[in-house]
Amino acid sequence: MKTINEAMAILIVWIISRTIARGNNGKYDYGMGKFENLARIITGGLILVSLLILVLAAIFRILFPANIGSEWAMVGMIIVVIMAAVDSYFWIKNYRIAMREPSPIMDSQYHLFRLKAIANLVVLVTLVIAVICAGNWWSVYIDPVASFIVMGILLYSGYTMIVSSLPDLLDQTIEEELQLIVMRELAEHFHNYEQIHEVKSRQSGGSIYVDIFLEFRSDQLMGNVQDIMDRMKQSLEISIPKSSVNIITSRGRNKCGSPYFFKNE
């Protein structure tokens, strides 16, 4: 049941990835980054469902303890070794992709396969110990104890995936480190504009969007203003990877009465 549940998580992520790969066809001006975060939340949610399945199985085994048969344990070891090898392969492969091209989808996938690989190793160790210690009265509890170890890993991984996706879905502003890059750029060009009215930012999947509202002197030629905005935009997009920056002309102060503040979309 747990393996089928994890397979469903991978299938759903594949469907979402396929949708993203086809493009937004002009339907999503800010890209499809939220689909990626949705995929990560679904993966985390299904991991928590796996946790529930394991809790029920462990409770049943505690109430009705039983020895693990040596013959079937040997078969189980062979199966688990194969599964651990396959999961480790996809763990490493997806991790390399995630490091090269960071995205919520690849982050969720390498975490999922890492979880599966570690869980299989725990099962392997459990089977080995159960066979070696088969003659002891307490050996019947080796299986449920190992299940609780896997439960802890499942709970941590599922919770982390869901929580890490919420800021993007709620359009939280970009990290402070990136905000400092924007502030530094604005400081370098302070003599080219009259006032900063607002800076809006958000992250969508692996993409970052920044809108900067500036007021320029009324006697400046539009060609000069456009040249300044283009230089700032190009500089920021180079400094902030995978970003899309818009410099927008504006007049008057913002509603908060502050000449400069960051806010989300």
Number of C-alpha atoms within 10 A of each C-alpha: 9 15 10 10 16 19 13 15 21 20 13 15 23 14 12 17 17 11 13 15 10 8 12 13 8 8 9 10 8 16 17 21 22 21 20 26 27 21 28 31 24 21 29 27 18 21 27 19 18 21 22 16 15 20 17 11 13 21 14 12 17 16 8 10 17 13 17 17 12 15 9 10 17 15 10 16 19 11 13 20 16 13 16 21 14 14 21 20 15 17 20 14 15 22 21 14 14 18 11 9 11 15 19 24 26 23 20 29 23 22 22 27 24 22 21 23 23 17 21 23 18 18 21 21 13 21 24 17 14 23 17 12 14 17 11 10 9 12 18 20 18 20 21 20 15 17 23 16 12 21 22 11 17 25 17 13 21 26 15 16 24 20 12 14 20 16 16 21 18 13 16 16 22 20 11 10 8 15 17 11 14 19 14 13 16 18 11 10 13 12 9 18 17 13 19 23 24 21 24 17 21 23 24 22 21 20 18 21 21 24 20 22 18 23 18 17 12 9 6 11 10 11 9 11 16 14 11 15 22 15 11 20 21 13 14 22 17 12 14 17 11 12 17 18 21 20 17 15 16 16 15 12 15 15 9 10 9 11 15 18 13 18 15 16 15
